[in-house]
Amino acid sequence: MAMKLIREKTEMTLLDLAEGFQVRSYSAISTTVGKLNKLMGSDGKILADYELLRIEIDEK
């Protein structure tokens, strides 16, 4: 969720995120975010958790 939130809330590129998370390839970030998007579409609990985090971040 952190990768997706950072991607949405900043102007960091996939490469920037890969470096920040110490991932070898920026495509791993894209794949991970894509998997989360799919999970959020099928699991309401994951979607609710994500939305709660997003709201908490927006309030700060």
PQR file with spaces between the fields and no chain letter, atoms N, CA, C, O and H, PARSE charges and radii, in Angstrom:
ATOM       1  N    MET     1       0.822   -1.184    0.000 -0.4000 1.5000
ATOM       2  CA   MET     1       0.000    0.000    0.000 -0.0000 2.0000
ATOM       3  C    MET     1       0.868    1.251    0.000  0.5500 1.7000
ATOM       4  O    MET     1       0.512    2.271   -0.589 -0.5500 1.4000
ATOM       5  N    ALA     2       2.001    1.157    0.663 -0.4000 1.5000
ATOM       6  CA   ALA     2       2.882    2.323    0.732 -0.0000 2.0000
ATOM       7  C    ALA     2       3.330    2.768   -0.656  0.5500 1.7000
ATOM       8  O    ALA     2       3.361    3.962   -0.955 -0.5500 1.4000
ATOM       9  H    ALA     2       2.291    0.329    1.142  0.4000 1.0000
ATOM      10  N    MET     3       3.673    1.807   -1.490 -0.4000 1.5000
ATOM      11  CA   MET     3       4.120    2.155   -2.843 -0.0000 2.0000
ATOM      12  C    MET     3       3.028    2.888   -3.607  0.5500 1.7000
ATOM      13  O    MET     3       3.297    3.895   -4.262 -0.5500 1.4000
ATOM      14  H    MET     3       3.648    0.838   -1.247  0.4000 1.0000
ATOM      15  N    LYS     4       1.816    2.398   -3.529 -0.4000 1.5000
ATOM      16  CA   LYS     4       0.689    3.015   -4.236 -0.0000 2.0000
ATOM      17  C    LYS     4       0.404    4.406   -3.680  0.5500 1.7000
ATOM      18  O    LYS     4       0.184    5.346   -4.445 -0.5500 1.4000
ATOM      19  H    LYS     4       1.597    1.580   -2.997  0.4000 1.0000
ATOM      20  N    LEU     5       0.405    4.543   -2.370 -0.4000 1.5000
ATOM      21  CA   LEU     5       0.140    5.843   -1.757 -0.0000 2.0000
ATOM      22  C    LEU     5       1.213    6.863   -2.131  0.5500 1.7000
ATOM      23  O    LEU     5       0.901    8.004   -2.474 -0.5500 1.4000
ATOM      24  H    LEU     5       0.583    3.780   -1.749  0.4000 1.0000
ATOM      25  N    ILE     6       2.460    6.451   -2.064 -0.4000 1.5000
ATOM      26  CA   ILE     6       3.542    7.370   -2.417 -0.0000 2.0000
ATOM      27  C    ILE     6       3.433    7.771   -3.884  0.5500 1.7000
ATOM      28  O    ILE     6       3.627    8.934   -4.235 -0.5500 1.4000
ATOM      29  H    ILE     6       2.713    5.525   -1.786  0.4000 1.0000
ATOM      30  N    ARG     7       3.124    6.803   -4.730 -0.4000 1.5000
ATOM      31  CA   ARG     7       2.978    7.079   -6.171 -0.0000 2.0000
ATOM      32  C    ARG     7       1.867    8.094   -6.418  0.5500 1.7000
ATOM      33  O    ARG     7       2.007    8.982   -7.259 -0.5500 1.4000
ATOM      34  H    ARG     7       2.966    5.858   -4.444  0.4000 1.0000
ATOM      35  N    GLU     8       0.757    7.959   -5.679 -0.4000 1.5000
ATOM      36  CA   GLU     8      -0.380    8.865   -5.864 -0.0000 2.0000
ATOM      37  C    GLU     8      -0.144   10.245   -5.255  0.5500 1.7000
ATOM      38  O    GLU     8      -0.591   11.249   -5.809 -0.5500 1.4000
ATOM      39  H    GLU     8       0.644    7.238   -4.996  0.4000 1.0000
ATOM      40  N    LYS     9       0.544   10.300   -4.136 -0.4000 1.5000
ATOM      41  CA   LYS     9       0.658   11.547   -3.381 -0.0000 2.0000
ATOM      42  C    LYS     9       1.901   12.370   -3.714  0.5500 1.7000
ATOM      43  O    LYS     9       2.037   13.503   -3.252 -0.5500 1.4000
ATOM      44  H    LYS     9       0.906    9.484   -3.686  0.4000 1.0000
ATOM      45  N    THR    10       2.801   11.808   -4.509 -0.4000 1.5000
ATOM      46  CA   THR    10       4.025   12.533   -4.856 -0.0000 2.0000
ATOM      47  C    THR    10       4.229   12.499   -6.366  0.5500 1.7000
ATOM      48  O    THR    10       3.455   11.892   -7.106 -0.5500 1.4000
ATOM      49  H    THR    10       2.690   10.887   -4.884  0.4000 1.0000
ATOM      50  N    GLU    11       5.265   13.151   -6.787 -0.4000 1.5000
ATOM      51  CA   GLU    11       5.629   13.124   -8.201 -0.0000 2.0000
ATOM      52  C    GLU    11       6.798   12.176   -8.445  0.5500 1.7000
ATOM      53  O    GLU    11       7.476   12.269   -9.468 -0.5500 1.4000
ATOM      54  H    GLU    11       5.893   13.645   -6.185  0.4000 1.0000
ATOM      55  N    MET    12       7.030   11.264   -7.502 -0.4000 1.5000
ATOM      56  CA   MET    12       8.123   10.311   -7.655 -0.0000 2.0000
ATOM      57  C    MET    12       7.846    9.383   -8.835  0.5500 1.7000
ATOM      58  O    MET    12       6.714    8.954   -9.056 -0.5500 1.4000
ATOM      59  H    MET    12       6.478   11.189   -6.671  0.4000 1.0000
ATOM      60  N    THR    13       8.888    9.087   -9.575 -0.4000 1.5000
ATOM      61  CA   THR    13       8.770    8.147  -10.685 -0.0000 2.0000
ATOM      62  C    THR    13       8.865    6.718  -10.151  0.5500 1.7000
ATOM      63  O    THR    13       9.212    6.491   -8.992 -0.5500 1.4000
ATOM      64  H    THR    13       9.808    9.436   -9.395  0.4000 1.0000
ATOM      65  N    LEU    14       8.553    5.774  -11.014 -0.4000 1.5000
ATOM      66  CA   LEU    14       8.707    4.368  -10.628 -0.0000 2.0000
ATOM      67  C    LEU    14      10.162    4.067  -10.280  0.5500 1.7000
ATOM      68  O    LEU    14      10.438    3.293   -9.362 -0.5500 1.4000
ATOM      69  H    LEU    14       8.272    5.958  -11.956  0.4000 1.0000
ATOM      70  N    LEU    15      11.083    4.674  -11.006 -0.4000 1.5000
ATOM      71  CA   LEU    15      12.503    4.483  -10.722 -0.0000 2.0000
ATOM      72  C    LEU    15      12.859    5.036   -9.342  0.5500 1.7000
ATOM      73  O    LEU    15      13.597    4.400   -8.589 -0.5500 1.4000
ATOM      74  H    LEU    15      10.859    5.302  -11.751  0.4000 1.0000
ATOM      75  N    ASP    16      12.338    6.220   -9.009 -0.4000 1.5000
ATOM      76  CA   ASP    16      12.571    6.799   -7.682 -0.0000 2.0000
ATOM      77  C    ASP    16      12.063    5.864   -6.588  0.5500 1.7000
ATOM      78  O    ASP    16      12.739    5.639   -5.584 -0.5500 1.4000
ATOM      79  H    ASP    16      11.739    6.737   -9.620  0.4000 1.0000
ATOM      80  N    LEU    17      10.871    5.326   -6.795 -0.4000 1.5000
ATOM      81  CA   LEU    17      10.294    4.407   -5.812 -0.0000 2.0000
ATOM      82  C    LEU    17      11.129    3.138   -5.689  0.5500 1.7000
ATOM      83  O    LEU    17      11.363    2.648   -4.584 -0.5500 1.4000
ATOM      84  H    LEU    17      10.321    5.509   -7.610  0.4000 1.0000
ATOM      85  N    ALA    18      11.573    2.612   -6.813 -0.4000 1.5000
ATOM      86  CA   ALA    18      12.399    1.402   -6.779 -0.0000 2.0000
ATOM      87  C    ALA    18      13.664    1.644   -5.963  0.5500 1.7000
ATOM      88  O    ALA    18      14.071    0.795   -5.169 -0.5500 1.4000
ATOM      89  H    ALA    18      11.382    3.010   -7.710  0.4000 1.0000
ATOM      90  N    GLU    19      14.276    2.794   -6.159 -0.4000 1.5000
ATOM      91  CA   GLU    19      15.473    3.124   -5.384 -0.0000 2.0000
ATOM      92  C    GLU    19      15.135    3.277   -3.909  0.5500 1.7000
ATOM      93  O    GLU    19      15.870    2.787   -3.052 -0.5500 1.4000
ATOM      94  H    GLU    19      13.945    3.484   -6.803  0.4000 1.0000
ATOM      95  N    GLY    20      14.032    3.952   -3.603 -0.4000 1.5000
ATOM      96  CA   GLY    20      13.638    4.169   -2.217 -0.0000 2.0000
ATOM      97  C    GLY    20      13.293    2.889   -1.475  0.5500 1.7000
ATOM      98  O    GLY    20      13.578    2.759   -0.285 -0.5500 1.4000
ATOM      99  H    GLY    20      13.434    4.350   -4.299  0.4000 1.0000
ATOM     100  N    PHE    21      12.684    1.948   -2.175 -0.4000 1.5000
ATOM     101  CA   PHE    21      12.314    0.669   -1.569 -0.0000 2.0000
ATOM     102  C    PHE    21      13.394   -0.396   -1.788  0.5500 1.7000
ATOM     103  O    PHE    21      13.208   -1.561   -1.438 -0.5500 1.4000
ATOM     104  H    PHE    21      12.453    2.054   -3.142  0.4000 1.0000
ATOM     105  N    GLN    22      14.507    0.016   -2.362 -0.4000 1.5000
ATOM     106  CA   GLN    22      15.633   -0.874   -2.638 -0.0000 2.0000
ATOM     107  C    GLN    22      15.199   -2.101   -3.442  0.5500 1.7000
ATOM     108  O    GLN    22      15.524   -3.241   -3.110 -0.5500 1.4000
ATOM     109  H    GLN    22      14.657    0.963   -2.646  0.4000 1.0000
ATOM     110  N    VAL    23      14.454   -1.821   -4.509 -0.4000 1.5000
ATOM     111  CA   VAL    23      13.994   -2.851   -5.435 -0.0000 2.0000
ATOM     112  C    VAL    23      14.845   -2.741   -6.690  0.5500 1.7000
ATOM     113  O    VAL    23      15.138   -1.636   -7.146 -0.5500 1.4000
ATOM     114  H    VAL    23      14.190   -0.895   -4.779  0.4000 1.0000
ATOM     115  N    ARG    24      15.239   -3.861   -7.244 -0.4000 1.5000
ATOM     116  CA   ARG    24      16.151   -3.847   -8.393 -0.0000 2.0000
ATOM     117  C    ARG    24      15.568   -3.212   -9.644  0.5500 1.7000
ATOM     118  O    ARG    24      16.285   -2.561  -10.403 -0.5500 1.4000
ATOM     119  H    ARG    24      15.001   -4.759   -6.874  0.4000 1.0000
ATOM     120  N    SER    25      14.274   -3.397   -9.863 -0.4000 1.5000
ATOM     121  CA   SER    25      13.676   -2.932  -11.111 -0.0000 2.0000
ATOM     122  C    SER    25      12.419   -2.117  -10.837  0.5500 1.7000
ATOM     123  O    SER    25      11.602   -2.470   -9.987 -0.5500 1.4000
ATOM     124  H    SER    25      13.691   -3.926   -9.247  0.4000 1.0000
ATOM     125  N    TYR    26      12.283   -1.030  -11.566 -0.4000 1.5000
ATOM     126  CA   TYR    26      11.085   -0.217  -11.394 -0.0000 2.0000
ATOM     127  C    TYR    26       9.836   -0.970  -11.825  0.5500 1.7000
ATOM     128  O    TYR    26       8.734   -0.649  -11.380 -0.5500 1.4000
ATOM     129  H    TYR    26      12.947   -0.743  -12.257  0.4000 1.0000
ATOM     130  N    SER    27       9.995   -1.964  -12.684 -0.4000 1.5000
ATOM     131  CA   SER    27       8.824   -2.736  -13.109 -0.0000 2.0000
ATOM     132  C    SER    27       8.230   -3.527  -11.946  0.5500 1.7000
ATOM     133  O    SER    27       7.041   -3.846  -11.957 -0.5500 1.4000
ATOM     134  H    SER    27      10.890   -2.225  -13.046  0.4000 1.0000
ATOM     135  N    ALA    28       9.044   -3.843  -10.948 -0.4000 1.5000
ATOM     136  CA   ALA    28       8.529   -4.532   -9.759 -0.0000 2.0000
ATOM     137  C    ALA    28       7.549   -3.636   -9.006  0.5500 1.7000
ATOM     138  O    ALA    28       6.574   -4.124   -8.436 -0.5500 1.4000
ATOM     139  H    ALA    28      10.010   -3.584  -10.938  0.4000 1.0000
ATOM     140  N    ILE    29       7.803   -2.340   -9.002 -0.4000 1.5000
ATOM     141  CA   ILE    29       6.881   -1.396   -8.365 -0.0000 2.0000
ATOM     142  C    ILE    29       5.563   -1.399   -9.121  0.5500 1.7000
ATOM     143  O    ILE    29       4.494   -1.478   -8.518 -0.5500 1.4000
ATOM     144  H    ILE    29       8.595   -1.944   -9.465  0.4000 1.0000
ATOM     145  N    SER    30       5.641   -1.313  -10.428 -0.4000 1.5000
ATOM     146  CA   SER    30       4.441   -1.306  -11.258 -0.0000 2.0000
ATOM     147  C    SER    30       3.635   -2.591  -11.071  0.5500 1.7000
ATOM     148  O    SER    30       2.410   -2.548  -10.960 -0.5500 1.4000
ATOM     149  H    SER    30       6.510   -1.248  -10.918  0.4000 1.0000
ATOM     150  N    THR    31       4.315   -3.718  -11.038 -0.4000 1.5000
ATOM     151  CA   THR    31       3.646   -5.006  -10.848 -0.0000 2.0000
ATOM     152  C    THR    31       2.976   -5.076   -9.485  0.5500 1.7000
ATOM     153  O    THR    31       1.842   -5.541   -9.370 -0.5500 1.4000
ATOM     154  H    THR    31       5.310   -3.753  -11.129  0.4000 1.0000
ATOM     155  N    THR    32       3.667   -4.620   -8.461 -0.4000 1.5000
ATOM     156  CA   THR    32       3.123   -4.654   -7.103 -0.0000 2.0000
ATOM     157  C    THR    32       1.889   -3.773   -6.983  0.5500 1.7000
ATOM     158  O    THR    32       0.884   -4.186   -6.404 -0.5500 1.4000
ATOM     159  H    THR    32       4.589   -4.243   -8.554  0.4000 1.0000
ATOM     160  N    VAL    33       1.957   -2.574   -7.520 -0.4000 1.5000
ATOM     161  CA   VAL    33       0.805   -1.668   -7.480 -0.0000 2.0000
ATOM     162  C    VAL    33      -0.354   -2.256   -8.283  0.5500 1.7000
ATOM     163  O    VAL    33      -1.511   -2.148   -7.875 -0.5500 1.4000
ATOM     164  H    VAL    33       2.774   -2.238   -7.990  0.4000 1.0000
ATOM     165  N    GLY    34      -0.054   -2.868   -9.406 -0.4000 1.5000
ATOM     166  CA   GLY    34      -1.096   -3.509  -10.207 -0.0000 2.0000
ATOM     167  C    GLY    34      -1.783   -4.631   -9.453  0.5500 1.7000
ATOM     168  O    GLY    34      -3.005   -4.770   -9.520 -0.5500 1.4000
ATOM     169  H    GLY    34       0.886   -2.956   -9.738  0.4000 1.0000
ATOM     170  N    LYS    35      -1.009   -5.436   -8.734 -0.4000 1.5000
ATOM     171  CA   LYS    35      -1.589   -6.521   -7.933 -0.0000 2.0000
ATOM     172  C    LYS    35      -2.466   -5.960   -6.820  0.5500 1.7000
ATOM     173  O    LYS    35      -3.531   -6.504   -6.529 -0.5500 1.4000
ATOM     174  H    LYS    35      -0.016   -5.324   -8.680  0.4000 1.0000
ATOM     175  N    LEU    36      -2.020   -4.876   -6.201 -0.4000 1.5000
ATOM     176  CA   LEU    36      -2.830   -4.253   -5.153 -0.0000 2.0000
ATOM     177  C    LEU    36      -4.134   -3.728   -5.733  0.5500 1.7000
ATOM     178  O    LEU    36      -5.194   -3.898   -5.131 -0.5500 1.4000
ATOM     179  H    LEU    36      -1.155   -4.434   -6.437  0.4000 1.0000
ATOM     180  N    ASN    37      -4.067   -3.096   -6.887 -0.4000 1.5000
ATOM     181  CA   ASN    37      -5.289   -2.599   -7.535 -0.0000 2.0000
ATOM     182  C    ASN    37      -6.276   -3.736   -7.776  0.5500 1.7000
ATOM     183  O    ASN    37      -7.475   -3.590   -7.544 -0.5500 1.4000
ATOM     184  H    ASN    37      -3.206   -2.958   -7.376  0.4000 1.0000
ATOM     185  N    LYS    38      -5.763   -4.862   -8.241 -0.4000 1.5000
ATOM     186  CA   LYS    38      -6.620   -6.026   -8.492 -0.0000 2.0000
ATOM     187  C    LYS    38      -7.235   -6.532   -7.188  0.5500 1.7000
ATOM     188  O    LYS    38      -8.428   -6.832   -7.139 -0.5500 1.4000
ATOM     189  H    LYS    38      -4.788   -4.981   -8.430  0.4000 1.0000
ATOM     190  N    LEU    39      -6.433   -6.626   -6.141 -0.4000 1.5000
ATOM     191  CA   LEU    39      -6.937   -7.065   -4.840 -0.0000 2.0000
ATOM     192  C    LEU    39      -8.002   -6.119   -4.301  0.5500 1.7000
ATOM     193  O    LEU    39      -9.015   -6.554   -3.753 -0.5500 1.4000
ATOM     194  H    LEU    39      -5.464   -6.382   -6.181  0.4000 1.0000
ATOM     195  N    MET    40      -7.765   -4.829   -4.462 -0.4000 1.5000
ATOM     196  CA   MET    40      -8.739   -3.856   -3.968 -0.0000 2.0000
ATOM     197  C    MET    40     -10.061   -3.989   -4.709  0.5500 1.7000
ATOM     198  O    MET    40     -11.116   -3.681   -4.154 -0.5500 1.4000
ATOM     199  H    MET    40      -6.943   -4.475   -4.908  0.4000 1.0000
ATOM     200  N    GLY    41     -10.015   -4.441   -5.949 -0.4000 1.5000
ATOM     201  CA   GLY    41     -11.232   -4.639   -6.717 -0.0000 2.0000
ATOM     202  C    GLY    41     -12.031   -5.850   -6.276  0.5500 1.7000
ATOM     203  O    GLY    41     -13.236   -5.931   -6.515 -0.5500 1.4000
ATOM     204  H    GLY    41      -9.157   -4.691   -6.400  0.4000 1.0000
ATOM     205  N    SER    42     -11.357   -6.790   -5.632 -0.4000 1.5000
ATOM     206  CA   SER    42     -12.042   -8.025   -5.243 -0.0000 2.0000
ATOM     207  C    SER    42     -12.188   -8.212   -3.740  0.5500 1.7000
ATOM     208  O    SER    42     -12.915   -9.102   -3.297 -0.5500 1.4000
ATOM     209  H    SER    42     -10.378   -6.725   -5.438  0.4000 1.0000
ATOM     210  N    ASP    43     -11.513   -7.391   -2.952 -0.4000 1.5000
ATOM     211  CA   ASP    43     -11.548   -7.546   -1.495 -0.0000 2.0000
ATOM     212  C    ASP    43     -11.875   -6.201   -0.849  0.5500 1.7000
ATOM     213  O    ASP    43     -11.035   -5.304   -0.787 -0.5500 1.4000
ATOM     214  H    ASP    43     -10.923   -6.668   -3.312  0.4000 1.0000
ATOM     215  N    GLY    44     -13.093   -6.083   -0.379 -0.4000 1.5000
ATOM     216  CA   GLY    44     -13.549   -4.831    0.214 -0.0000 2.0000
ATOM     217  C    GLY    44     -12.760   -4.415    1.437  0.5500 1.7000
ATOM     218  O    GLY    44     -12.617   -3.220    1.696 -0.5500 1.4000
ATOM     219  H    GLY    44     -13.776   -6.812   -0.430  0.4000 1.0000
ATOM     220  N    LYS    45     -12.241   -5.374    2.202 -0.4000 1.5000
ATOM     221  CA   LYS    45     -11.455   -5.060    3.403 -0.0000 2.0000
ATOM     222  C    LYS    45     -10.152   -4.365    3.011  0.5500 1.7000
ATOM     223  O    LYS    45      -9.748   -3.387    3.640 -0.5500 1.4000
ATOM     224  H    LYS    45     -12.358   -6.345    1.992  0.4000 1.0000
ATOM     225  N    ILE    46      -9.512   -4.869    1.985 -0.4000 1.5000
ATOM     226  CA   ILE    46      -8.265   -4.241    1.527 -0.0000 2.0000
ATOM     227  C    ILE    46      -8.548   -2.843    1.003  0.5500 1.7000
ATOM     228  O    ILE    46      -7.798   -1.910    1.288 -0.5500 1.4000
ATOM     229  H    ILE    46      -9.841   -5.663    1.474  0.4000 1.0000
ATOM     230  N    LEU    47      -9.607   -2.692    0.250 -0.4000 1.5000
ATOM     231  CA   LEU    47      -9.986   -1.376   -0.259 -0.0000 2.0000
ATOM     232  C    LEU    47     -10.286   -0.422    0.891  0.5500 1.7000
ATOM     233  O    LEU    47      -9.852    0.729    0.868 -0.5500 1.4000
ATOM     234  H    LEU    47     -10.216   -3.451    0.019  0.4000 1.0000
ATOM     235  N    ALA    48     -11.021   -0.887    1.892 -0.4000 1.5000
ATOM     236  CA   ALA    48     -11.358   -0.042    3.043 -0.0000 2.0000
ATOM     237  C    ALA    48     -10.100    0.366    3.806  0.5500 1.7000
ATOM     238  O    ALA    48      -9.973    1.518    4.220 -0.5500 1.4000
ATOM     239  H    ALA    48     -11.374   -1.823    1.910  0.4000 1.0000
ATOM     240  N    ASP    49      -9.177   -0.566    3.991 -0.4000 1.5000
ATOM     241  CA   ASP    49      -7.919   -0.247    4.677 -0.0000 2.0000
ATOM     242  C    ASP    49      -7.134    0.805    3.901  0.5500 1.7000
ATOM     243  O    ASP    49      -6.583    1.736    4.489 -0.5500 1.4000
ATOM     244  H    ASP    49      -9.280   -1.502    3.655  0.4000 1.0000
ATOM     245  N    TYR    50      -7.086    0.655    2.590 -0.4000 1.5000
ATOM     246  CA   TYR    50      -6.371    1.611    1.749 -0.0000 2.0000
ATOM     247  C    TYR    50      -7.006    2.998    1.850  0.5500 1.7000
ATOM     248  O    TYR    50      -6.311    3.999    2.025 -0.5500 1.4000
ATOM     249  H    TYR    50      -7.534   -0.101    2.113  0.4000 1.0000
ATOM     250  N    GLU    51      -8.321    3.042    1.739 -0.4000 1.5000
ATOM     251  CA   GLU    51      -9.026    4.327    1.810 -0.0000 2.0000
ATOM     252  C    GLU    51      -8.812    4.993    3.162  0.5500 1.7000
ATOM     253  O    GLU    51      -8.647    6.211    3.230 -0.5500 1.4000
ATOM     254  H    GLU    51      -8.886    2.229    1.597  0.4000 1.0000
ATOM     255  N    LEU    52      -8.812    4.212    4.236 -0.4000 1.5000
ATOM     256  CA   LEU    52      -8.571    4.762    5.571 -0.0000 2.0000
ATOM     257  C    LEU    52      -7.179    5.383    5.654  0.5500 1.7000
ATOM     258  O    LEU    52      -7.021    6.489    6.172 -0.5500 1.4000
ATOM     259  H    LEU    52      -8.946    3.223    4.181  0.4000 1.0000
ATOM     260  N    LEU    53      -6.185    4.685    5.153 -0.4000 1.5000
ATOM     261  CA   LEU    53      -4.825    5.238    5.143 -0.0000 2.0000
ATOM     262  C    LEU    53      -4.752    6.517    4.324  0.5500 1.7000
ATOM     263  O    LEU    53      -4.128    7.495    4.737 -0.5500 1.4000
ATOM     264  H    LEU    53      -6.314    3.787    4.732  0.4000 1.0000
ATOM     265  N    ARG    54      -5.390    6.505    3.165 -0.4000 1.5000
ATOM     266  CA   ARG    54      -5.373    7.681    2.290 -0.0000 2.0000
ATOM     267  C    ARG    54      -6.007    8.881    2.984  0.5500 1.7000
ATOM     268  O    ARG    54      -5.489    9.994    2.896 -0.5500 1.4000
ATOM     269  H    ARG    54      -5.897    5.711    2.829  0.4000 1.0000
ATOM     270  N    ILE    55      -7.113    8.663    3.668 -0.4000 1.5000
ATOM     271  CA   ILE    55      -7.792    9.742    4.387 -0.0000 2.0000
ATOM     272  C    ILE    55      -6.912   10.264    5.515  0.5500 1.7000
ATOM     273  O    ILE    55      -6.796   11.475    5.703 -0.5500 1.4000
ATOM     274  H    ILE    55      -7.534    7.758    3.739  0.4000 1.0000
ATOM     275  N    GLU    56      -6.292    9.356    6.266 -0.4000 1.5000
ATOM     276  CA   GLU    56      -5.420    9.779    7.365 -0.0000 2.0000
ATOM     277  C    GLU    56      -4.255   10.617    6.851  0.5500 1.7000
ATOM     278  O    GLU    56      -3.877   11.605    7.480 -0.5500 1.4000
ATOM     279  H    GLU    56      -6.387    8.373    6.113  0.4000 1.0000
ATOM     280  N    ILE    57      -3.694   10.236    5.726 -0.4000 1.5000
ATOM     281  CA   ILE    57      -2.592   11.006    5.143 -0.0000 2.0000
ATOM     282  C    ILE    57      -3.080   12.377    4.693  0.5500 1.7000
ATOM     283  O    ILE    57      -2.400   13.380    4.914 -0.5500 1.4000
ATOM     284  H    ILE    57      -4.001    9.434    5.215  0.4000 1.0000
ATOM     285  N    ASP    58      -4.240   12.431    4.070 -0.4000 1.5000
ATOM     286  CA   ASP    58      -4.788   13.699    3.590 -0.0000 2.0000
ATOM     287  C    ASP    58      -5.070   14.672    4.730  0.5500 1.7000
ATOM     288  O    ASP    58      -5.003   15.886    4.538 -0.5500 1.4000
ATOM     289  H    ASP    58      -4.792   11.617    3.890  0.4000 1.0000
ATOM     290  N    GLU    59      -5.383   14.152    5.907 -0.4000 1.5000
ATOM     291  CA   GLU    59      -5.711   15.007    7.049 -0.0000 2.0000
ATOM     292  C    GLU    59      -4.478   15.617    7.693  0.5500 1.7000
ATOM     293  O    GLU    59      -4.602   16.531    8.508 -0.5500 1.4000
ATOM     294  H    GLU    59      -5.437   13.166    6.063  0.4000 1.0000
ATOM     295  N    LYS    60      -3.298   15.137    7.350 -0.4000 1.5000
ATOM     296  CA   LYS    60      -2.066   15.656    7.969 -0.0000 2.0000
ATOM     297  C    LYS    60      -1.446   16.734    7.138  0.5500 1.7000
ATOM     298  O    LYS    60      -0.407   17.280    7.510 -0.5500 1.4000
ATOM     299  H    LYS    60      -3.197   14.394    6.687  0.4000 1.0000
